[in-house]
Amino acid sequence: MNVRLEVCVDDAAGLAVAVAAGADRIELCAALALGGLTPGAGLMVLAAKTAVPVFAMIRPRAGDFCWSSDEVAVMSHDIAAARAAGLAGVVLGASLPDGRLDREVLGQLVGQAAGLGLTLHRCFDLVPDPFEALEMAIDLGFQRILTSGLAPTAAEGAGLLAQLVKAAAGRIVIMPGAGVGPETVGALAGVGYAEIHASCASPVAQAGPAVALGFAPPVARQTDAARIRALRKLVSG
């Protein structure tokens, strides 16, 4: 089974490790500890030089996915920056206050991203009716949905993920993500996924003046080549 492995990274070092370890696609972010925010323009330009497709996260702040008009304008400019950098696609989403997908805002952002690959991010995991949201995502033109099956982790949402793959019927890719790693991917064996998403990061202790002054956390997470290779072996077996 030829499963595509997407690895999310938020710095130049992680990008290099993920590409060298065999990621099929990169989700490029800033601040993965916050669920991923829009990466800087310089990192986008660097990432565009790699040999694998790179999709930029378009998310201007942490928190929910109900965007103000100013935030939508920022996101539109960020999509333009991803295009100008030469990236293959973008990852975006927008919600209404009740959790449903915001068709109006998504339609505007999808229009801005015309010609780029499109992934709907985990705003999907807030929707009250995932099958209604699935149809909307298809109608809007997304190629894939990154989702944990409306659960904290993909392993916990495996049952719904399998139902979504069946309902999608090849019209859109359902890509499991959240808590996916070599230790947990076995729980997704019955989902029938063709793509999977993971950070493949490991904790690394840090010390020194940067930590003491609050410029860095005492424990960071760094992209781990061994974890990428192990996950690749498991999903391709």
Secondary structure per residue as TSV (DSSP state, phi and psi in degrees):
chain	resnum	aa	ss	phi	psi
A	1	M	-	360.0	125.5
A	2	N	-	-92.6	82.2
A	3	V	-	-85.9	132.9
A	4	R	E	-88.8	131.5
A	5	L	E	-106.0	117.5
A	6	E	E	-100.3	131.1
A	7	V	E	-116.6	129.5
A	8	C	E	-93.3	135.8
A	9	V	E	-137.1	159.0
A	10	D	-	-132.9	15.2
A	11	D	S	-155.2	171.6
A	12	A	H	-64.5	-38.1
A	13	A	H	-64.6	-44.9
A	14	G	H	-63.6	-37.5
A	15	L	H	-59.7	-48.6
A	16	A	H	-63.2	-42.1
A	17	V	H	-64.5	-46.0
A	18	A	H	-62.6	-42.7
A	19	V	H	-65.9	-45.6
A	20	A	H	-65.3	-31.8
A	21	A	H	-83.2	-6.9
A	22	G	T	109.0	19.0
A	23	A	-	-60.9	140.9
A	24	D	S	-84.2	-26.5
A	25	R	E	-153.1	150.8
A	26	I	E	-112.7	133.1
A	27	E	E	-98.2	115.2
A	28	L	E	-96.5	124.7
A	29	C	-	-135.2	172.4
A	30	A	B	-113.1	158.0
A	31	A	-	51.2	60.4
A	32	L	G	-61.5	-25.5
A	33	A	G	-62.5	-19.1
A	34	L	G	-103.5	13.8
A	35	G	T	91.6	0.0
A	36	G	-	98.5	122.8
A	37	L	B	-121.4	174.7
A	38	T	-	-61.7	128.9
A	39	P	-	-74.8	160.1
A	40	G	-	-69.0	157.9
A	41	A	H	-61.1	-37.7
A	42	G	H	-63.8	-40.8
A	43	L	H	-66.9	-36.1
A	44	M	H	-59.7	-45.6
A	45	V	H	-63.0	-43.6
A	46	L	H	-60.9	-45.7
A	47	A	H	-64.1	-32.9
A	48	A	T	-64.8	-16.2
A	49	K	T	-85.5	-6.7
A	50	T	S	-76.9	169.2
A	51	A	S	-90.0	3.3
A	52	V	S	-121.5	157.1
A	53	P	-	-63.4	141.2
A	54	V	E	-126.0	128.4
A	55	F	E	-111.4	129.6
A	56	A	E	-90.4	133.9
A	57	M	E	-68.4	132.4
A	58	I	-	-114.9	94.3
A	59	R	-	-152.5	106.3
A	60	P	-	-78.0	-12.4
A	61	R	S	-159.4	164.3
A	62	A	S	-77.0	166.6
A	63	G	S	108.4	-149.9
A	64	D	-	-77.5	-173.7
A	65	F	S	-119.1	26.4
A	66	C	-	-94.4	106.0
A	67	W	-	-96.9	139.5
A	68	S	-	-76.6	168.6
A	69	S	H	-62.4	-36.6
A	70	D	H	-65.3	-40.0
A	71	E	H	-67.8	-36.1
A	72	V	H	-63.3	-39.1
A	73	A	H	-63.6	-42.3
A	74	V	H	-60.1	-44.9
A	75	M	H	-63.2	-37.5
A	76	S	H	-62.0	-42.2
A	77	H	H	-67.3	-36.3
A	78	D	H	-67.1	-36.8
A	79	I	H	-62.0	-42.5
A	80	A	H	-61.7	-37.3
A	81	A	H	-66.2	-40.1
A	82	A	H	-63.5	-40.3
A	83	R	H	-64.7	-46.3
A	84	A	H	-63.1	-33.1
A	85	A	H	-71.7	-20.4
A	86	G	T	94.7	21.1
A	87	L	-	-74.7	159.9
A	88	A	S	-80.8	-24.5
A	89	G	E	-171.9	-177.2
A	90	V	E	-135.6	157.8
A	91	V	E	-121.1	120.4
A	92	L	E	-150.7	172.1
A	93	G	-	-172.5	163.7
A	94	A	-	-157.5	138.9
A	95	S	B	-122.7	153.7
A	96	L	-	-86.8	164.1
A	97	P	T	-56.2	-26.8
A	98	D	T	-87.9	5.0
A	99	G	S	96.4	-16.4
A	100	R	S	-64.7	154.9
A	101	L	B	-63.9	140.4
A	102	D	-	-89.3	94.1
A	103	R	H	-59.8	-39.9
A	104	E	H	-63.8	-49.8
A	105	V	H	-67.5	-42.7
A	106	L	H	-61.6	-39.9
A	107	G	H	-61.1	-40.0
A	108	Q	H	-65.6	-45.2
A	109	L	H	-69.2	-39.6
A	110	V	H	-61.5	-39.2
A	111	G	H	-61.3	-40.2
A	112	Q	H	-64.3	-29.3
A	113	A	T	-95.7	14.7
A	114	A	T	-50.8	129.6
A	115	G	T	93.6	-13.9
A	116	L	S	-97.9	155.9
A	117	G	E	-66.1	150.8
A	118	L	E	-132.7	122.7
A	119	T	E	-117.7	130.6
A	120	L	E	-85.9	123.8
A	121	H	-	-84.7	-165.4
A	122	R	G	-77.5	10.8
A	123	C	G	-55.3	-25.1
A	124	F	G	-56.8	-31.3
A	125	D	G	-76.7	0.9
A	126	L	G	-102.1	-5.4
A	127	V	-	-73.2	147.0
A	128	P	S	-75.6	-27.0
A	129	D	-	-131.1	96.8
A	130	P	H	-65.0	-27.8
A	131	F	H	-76.6	-34.6
A	132	E	H	-65.2	-43.3
A	133	A	H	-65.2	-36.6
A	134	L	H	-57.7	-48.2
A	135	E	H	-64.6	-37.6
A	136	M	H	-65.3	-41.9
A	137	A	H	-61.1	-41.0
A	138	I	H	-64.0	-45.8
A	139	D	H	-62.7	-33.7
A	140	L	H	-76.2	-18.9
A	141	G	T	105.2	13.6
A	142	F	-	-69.3	145.4
A	143	Q	S	-89.5	-24.9
A	144	R	E	-153.3	160.0
A	145	I	E	-122.2	123.4
A	146	L	E	-88.1	120.2
A	147	T	E	-152.6	149.9
A	148	S	-	-99.7	11.6
A	149	G	S	71.9	34.4
A	150	L	S	64.1	21.1
A	151	A	S	-119.2	166.4
A	152	P	S	-59.0	-34.2
A	153	T	S	-132.7	158.1
A	154	A	T	-63.7	-35.2
A	155	A	T	-59.9	-40.5
A	156	E	T	-72.0	-25.9
A	157	G	T	-98.3	15.3
A	158	A	H	-57.9	-37.7
A	159	G	H	-62.6	-47.0
A	160	L	H	-69.5	-36.3
A	161	L	H	-57.3	-43.2
A	162	A	H	-62.7	-40.3
A	163	Q	H	-64.8	-38.1
A	164	L	H	-68.1	-40.6
A	165	V	H	-59.3	-43.0
A	166	K	H	-65.0	-44.4
A	167	A	H	-67.4	-33.4
A	168	A	H	-64.4	-34.7
A	169	A	T	50.0	40.7
A	170	G	T	80.7	-1.0
A	171	R	S	-79.6	-22.8
A	172	I	S	-154.8	149.6
A	173	V	E	-84.8	131.3
A	174	I	E	-99.2	112.4
A	175	M	E	-109.3	105.3
A	176	P	E	-63.1	139.5
A	177	G	-	-157.2	160.6
A	178	A	S	103.5	108.2
A	179	G	S	71.3	17.3
A	180	V	-	-83.4	131.0
A	181	G	S	-162.5	178.6
A	182	P	T	-56.7	-30.2
A	183	E	T	-79.9	-20.7
A	184	T	T	-115.9	-14.6
A	185	V	G	-65.2	-22.9
A	186	G	G	-60.4	-28.3
A	187	A	G	-67.9	-14.0
A	188	L	G	-99.1	10.0
A	189	A	T	-57.9	-33.1
A	190	G	T	-91.6	4.3
A	191	V	T	-74.0	-36.6
A	192	G	-	82.1	30.5
A	193	Y	-	-75.3	150.8
A	194	A	S	-108.3	-14.8
A	195	E	E	-138.4	152.5
A	196	I	E	-145.2	151.3
A	197	H	E	-124.6	135.6
A	198	A	E	-157.3	157.5
A	199	S	-	-89.8	-28.7
A	200	C	-	50.8	42.0
A	201	A	E	-102.3	153.0
A	202	S	E	-125.3	149.2
A	203	P	E	-71.9	140.6
A	204	V	E	-133.9	124.4
A	205	A	E	-70.7	142.3
A	206	Q	-	-129.1	150.8
A	207	A	-	-149.4	175.7
A	208	G	S	111.4	-179.1
A	209	P	H	-58.4	-36.1
A	210	A	H	-62.9	-37.2
A	211	V	H	-73.1	-44.5
A	212	A	H	-60.5	-34.0
A	213	L	T	-91.2	2.6
A	214	G	T	84.6	12.9
A	215	F	S	-85.2	-10.2
A	216	A	S	-152.2	150.0
A	217	P	-	-77.9	156.8
A	218	P	S	-67.3	-23.0
A	219	V	E	-131.1	122.6
A	220	A	E	-110.5	165.4
A	221	R	E	-115.0	127.7
A	222	Q	E	-122.2	141.0
A	223	T	E	-56.8	130.6
A	224	D	-	-115.6	112.3
A	225	A	H	-60.1	-38.2
A	226	A	H	-64.9	-38.2
A	227	R	H	-68.8	-37.0
A	228	I	H	-63.2	-46.6
A	229	R	H	-64.7	-39.4
A	230	A	H	-65.9	-42.2
A	231	L	H	-66.9	-41.6
A	232	R	H	-55.8	-45.3
A	233	K	H	-63.2	-41.4
A	234	L	H	-69.0	-42.5
A	235	V	H	-78.8	-17.8
A	236	S	H	-98.2	-3.3
A	237	G	-	-77.2	360.0
